[in-house]
Amino acid sequence: MIDMTEPTESSADEYTIEPAGPKTALVTIIGRPSAGKSTFLNTASGEPVSIVSPLPQTTRNAIKGIVNTSLGQLVFVDTPGYHESEKKMNVKLRALTAEQLENADAILYVIDSTRPCGDEERLITNLLRTHQEKLVVALNKTDDSRSRVQEARAFVKTELPSLSDEKIFAISAKEDTGINDILRALYDLAPEAPHLYPEEYYTDQEVDFRMAEIIREQAINRLQQEIPHALYVQIADMEMKKDNLMWVRAFICVERESQKGIVIGKGASLIKTIRIESIKAMRKIFPYRVDLDLQVKVDKNWRQKDTRLDKLIR
């Protein structure tokens, strides 16, 4: 959590989190795949709310991260990367993003300033043109030598002419640069309203969902080509044992038998690594120890099944 008050001279090295102020806003984050939306959310929340991967479309759900400061409460909704594709899964992801825009008090549009702003970026600006009054833009990845901030800014001004310069910011979510400026701009758009969550919350995710996402993050960052997109994680069983131990049985589900062997690895080396690293990540988040029984199974062609997609994308 971030204290938005300015430190006094006597307390420059001590930041005290004051009670959250009276403003509350639901903020939808939108952007192309790999624009840095999840990294922004994790940095702003101060906790690993959304999984991060160099692979596009890692996020498959509308994931919430909550920021409480002296100015109020911002409830961010991290949406899947928005891009052109008529595959069944992507169509559902795009519909999810559009729905979140309608419900938002404010919208944060994240642009990867290292990539040219072309037709896929225009898909998003066309969607945002009727929402300019509640829009803030983050030109992200300014820490990268390939960043072209002025080109990205010019694109935004052309595509969204009603948006004022004061709502466009150059930031680095990875390096935590310019994040407070974004938050202040969003608070300016936030109405005075009761908070949606207690001040100690930084996400509303259920335990089983968080565990599944941790396992998926550890898996996809160790796999290549199509396999990361062809897997999901199913939490089959959870039970609190004695001595503050949570026992969990989970399955990494893939589409084909050949993918199953790749995820398991030679001598079960890869699945063991995924299990161990997942347990380490869970220990940093949950107030109890976790014993993880992790297996791999096949759910043939699951990305073509509406019933499966409806359960996974929400």
SETOR-328198 format. One record per residue (C-alpha): residue in three letters; x, z, y. Coordinates in steps of 0.1 Angstrom, whole numbers, padded with zeros to 4 digits, always signed. Layout:
ALAXZY;...
***
This chain:
MET+0000+0000+0000;ILE+0012-0008+0035;ASP+0009+0014+0066;MET-0002-0008+0095;THR+0006+0018+0122;GLU+0038+0014+0141;PRO+0065+0041+0133;THR+0074+0064+0162;GLU+0111+0069+0171;SER+0112+0103+0153;SER+0096+0089+0121;ALA+0112+0055+0119;ASP+0124+0062+0083;GLU+0092+0079+0072;TYR+0060+0058+0066;THR+0029+0080+0060;ILE-0002+0063+0046;GLU-0030+0074+0068;PRO-0067+0074+0056;ALA-0080+0039+0055;GLY-0099+0028+0086;PRO-0135+0017+0089;LYS-0131-0021+0083;THR-0137-0037+0049;ALA-0134-0074+0039;LEU-0136-0094+0007;VAL-0107-0119+0010;THR-0105-0150-0012;ILE-0070-0165-0017;ILE-0069-0202-0023;GLY-0041-0227-0027;ARG-0025-0253-0050;PRO-0010-0242-0083;SER+0023-0224-0078;ALA+0018-0220-0041;GLY+0026-0182-0044;LYS-0009-0168-0043;SER-0003-0142-0070;THR+0031-0133-0055;PHE+0014-0126-0022;LEU-0012-0105-0038;ASN+0013-0084-0057;THR+0035-0079-0026;ALA+0005-0070-0004;SER-0009-0046-0030;GLY+0024-0030-0038;GLU+0016-0033-0075;PRO+0018-0060-0102;VAL-0019-0070-0100;SER-0017-0107-0109;ILE+0007-0122-0134;VAL+0034-0145-0121;SER+0050-0175-0137;PRO+0068-0207-0126;LEU+0042-0226-0146;PRO+0012-0239-0127;GLN-0023-0224-0132;THR-0011-0192-0146;THR-0041-0174-0130;ARG-0074-0181-0149;ASN-0096-0155-0134;ALA-0108-0142-0100;ILE-0084-0113-0100;LYS-0088-0085-0074;GLY-0061-0066-0056;ILE-0070-0039-0031;VAL-0050-0030+0001;ASN-0058+0002+0019;THR-0042+0009+0053;SER-0050+0028+0085;LEU-0070-0003+0096;GLY-0093-0005+0066;GLN-0097-0020+0031;LEU-0090-0056+0022;VAL-0102-0066-0013;PHE-0083-0098-0022;VAL-0096-0122-0049;ASP-0068-0143-0063;THR-0082-0176-0076;PRO-0068-0202-0100;GLY-0047-0229-0085;TYR-0069-0257-0071;HIS-0060-0293-0081;GLU-0074-0326-0092;SER-0082-0328-0129;GLU-0114-0335-0149;LYS-0103-0315-0179;LYS-0131-0291-0189;MET-0110-0260-0183;ASN-0099-0271-0148;VAL-0135-0281-0138;LYS-0145-0245-0146;LEU-0116-0231-0127;ARG-0124-0252-0096;ALA-0161-0241-0097;LEU-0149-0204-0099;THR-0128-0209-0067;ALA-0156-0226-0048;GLU-0179-0198-0056;GLN-0155-0172-0043;LEU-0152-0190-0010;GLU-0189-0187-0004;ASN-0189-0149-0010;ALA-0158-0141+0012;ASP-0157-0123+0045;ALA-0123-0140+0051;ILE-0102-0167+0034;LEU-0064-0168+0030;TYR-0051-0203+0024;VAL-0016-0203+0009;ILE+0006-0234+0012;ASP+0039-0240-0005;SER+0060-0252+0024;THR+0086-0267+0001;ARG+0062-0294-0012;PRO+0048-0323+0008;CYS+0011-0319+0018;GLY-0006-0348+0001;ASP-0039-0356-0015;GLU-0042-0324-0036;GLU-0037-0304-0005;ARG-0065-0324+0012;LEU-0088-0315-0016;ILE-0085-0279-0004;THR-0087-0286+0033;ASN-0119-0306+0027;LEU-0133-0276+0010;LEU-0122-0253+0038;ARG-0134-0274+0067;THR-0167-0256+0070;HIS-0150-0222+0067;GLN-0125-0224+0096;GLU-0140-0195+0115;LYS-0130-0171+0087;LEU-0097-0187+0077;VAL-0061-0175+0079;VAL-0032-0198+0067;ALA+0001-0187+0051;LEU+0029-0212+0051;ASN+0048-0197+0021;LYS+0083-0199+0006;THR+0102-0199+0040;ASP+0131-0182+0021;ASP+0137-0215+0003;SER+0161-0240+0019;ARG+0136-0268+0010;SER+0109-0253+0033;ARG+0094-0277+0058;VAL+0073-0253+0079;GLN+0068-0276+0109;GLU+0055-0304+0086;ALA+0031-0280+0069;ARG+0019-0266+0102;ALA+0013-0301+0115;PHE-0007-0310+0084;VAL-0029-0279+0089;LYS-0035-0287+0125;THR-0046-0322+0116;GLU-0068-0313+0087;LEU-0083-0281+0102;PRO-0084-0288+0140;SER-0107-0259+0148;LEU-0082-0234+0135;SER-0062-0217+0162;ASP-0024-0214+0161;GLU-0027-0176+0160;LYS-0042-0179+0125;ILE-0012-0199+0110;PHE+0018-0178+0098;ALA+0051-0187+0082;ILE+0058-0162+0054;SER+0078-0154+0023;ALA+0057-0136-0002;LYS+0087-0132-0025;GLU+0108-0116+0002;ASP+0079-0096+0018;THR+0084-0114+0051;GLY+0054-0119+0074;ILE+0030-0101+0051;ASN+0019-0075+0078;ASP+0011-0103+0102;ILE-0012-0119+0076;LEU-0029-0085+0070;ARG-0035-0079+0107;ALA-0051-0113+0111;LEU-0074-0106+0082;TYR-0083-0072+0096;ASP-0093-0090+0128;LEU-0119-0109+0108;ALA-0131-0079+0088;PRO-0164-0063+0097;GLU-0169-0026+0100;ALA-0185-0017+0066;PRO-0182+0010+0039;HIS-0153+0006+0015;LEU-0159-0011-0018;TYR-0134+0010-0038;PRO-0118+0045-0036;GLU-0086+0045-0015;GLU-0064+0052-0045;TYR-0074+0019-0062;TYR-0052-0012-0060;THR-0072-0032-0085;ASP-0106-0031-0104;GLN-0093-0046-0136;GLU-0103-0030-0169;VAL-0076-0017-0191;ASP-0081-0043-0218;PHE-0079-0072-0193;ARG-0047-0058-0178;MET-0031-0055-0212;ALA-0041-0090-0222;GLU-0027-0104-0190;ILE+0006-0085-0194;ILE+0010-0099-0229;ARG+0001-0134-0217;GLU+0027-0132-0189;GLN+0054-0121-0214;ALA+0045-0150-0237;ILE+0042-0179-0213;ASN+0074-0170-0195;ARG+0092-0175-0229;LEU+0075-0207-0240;GLN+0078-0243-0229;GLN+0058-0275-0224;GLU+0021-0273-0234;ILE+0021-0241-0253;PRO+0017-0217-0223;HIS-0015-0235-0214;ALA-0027-0236-0250;LEU-0027-0198-0255;TYR-0049-0168-0245;VAL-0047-0132-0255;GLN-0075-0113-0273;ILE-0075-0075-0273;ALA-0092-0068-0307;ASP-0091-0030-0308;MET-0080+0000-0287;GLU-0079+0037-0297;MET-0065+0068-0279;LYS-0045+0088-0304;LYS-0030+0122-0301;ASP+0000+0130-0278;ASN-0012+0107-0251;LEU-0007+0075-0272;MET-0029+0044-0269;TRP-0029+0022-0300;VAL-0037-0014-0293;ARG-0042-0044-0316;ALA-0039-0078-0299;PHE-0037-0115-0308;ILE-0020-0143-0291;CYS-0044-0172-0298;VAL-0031-0208-0299;GLU-0048-0241-0306;ARG-0028-0254-0336;GLU-0009-0241-0366;SER+0023-0258-0353;GLN+0021-0237-0321;LYS+0016-0205-0341;GLY+0051-0209-0357;ILE+0067-0215-0323;VAL+0052-0183-0308;ILE+0062-0162-0338;GLY+0098-0176-0336;LYS+0126-0177-0362;GLY+0125-0145-0382;ALA+0096-0133-0360;SER+0122-0129-0332;LEU+0100-0142-0304;ILE+0069-0123-0312;LYS+0090-0091-0314;THR+0105-0098-0280;ILE+0070-0104-0265;ARG+0058-0072-0280;ILE+0087-0050-0268;GLU+0087-0064-0233;SER+0049-0060-0231;ILE+0051-0024-0240;LYS+0078-0019-0214;ALA+0056-0035-0187;MET+0026-0014-0198;ARG+0046+0019-0195;LYS+0051+0011-0158;ILE+0014+0008-0152;PHE-0006+0031-0175;PRO-0003+0070-0176;TYR+0001+0070-0214;ARG+0023+0055-0240;VAL+0013+0023-0258;ASP+0017+0013-0294;LEU+0011-0024-0296;ASP+0003-0043-0329;LEU+0007-0079-0318;GLN-0001-0109-0340;VAL-0007-0147-0336;LYS-0037-0166-0348;VAL-0052-0201-0344;ASP-0084-0208-0324;LYS-0085-0245-0329;ASN-0091-0266-0297;TRP-0104-0235-0279;ARG-0100-0252-0245;GLN-0128-0276-0255;LYS-0153-0248-0263;ASP-0177-0238-0236;THR-0184-0204-0252;ARG-0147-0195-0253;LEU-0140-0207-0217;ASP-0170-0188-0204;LYS-0156-0156-0218;LEU-0120-0163-0204;ILE-0128-0177-0170;ARG-0148-0152-0148;
***
